[in-house]
Amino acid sequence: METLLQEREGAFVLGDEFSYTECISAPWIQRFFVTMPYFRGVDFESDILAQFKCLSRWMKAVCARPSCVESRCPEDEMIAACKRYYVSFVSPGAKGSV
């Protein structure tokens, strides 16, 4: 993804145009920022995205898009859904619980 984004101009995969790629990715991107620290003790931005300049810029642009901001699930609901559906353990040192 980093390589693809390096080849593009603009904030999104299709440049300045917000596409289906972003629509499908937005909820997952939002979850990463909340669930990685909670369940894995990982600061998603500094521990992971700091290594990927273009990916970081893209993810931040997606999260900042007004439609994504308005439709964002509250953090407590994200965590509760993760606990119900797909998180079965918490990494050592993480602040969360199952």
C-alpha angles and dihedrals in degrees: 000000000000091000093047092051092047088061093053133078119216133037100288140052090264094042112252093355118097104223142186087271090066093040091056094040100045099082091047093047090051090050093051092060090052106033102041093064093039101048103021105029089236123137096222095202102045100028098043115008094047086074094055114053098181095041090050092050091048095048092048091049091051092049091048095051108115094232090052093047092050095047097041115131114236112259095242090055091049091053093045091051091050090051091050099045116024119355113091101164141024120228117244110271095022117128096225135090135209 
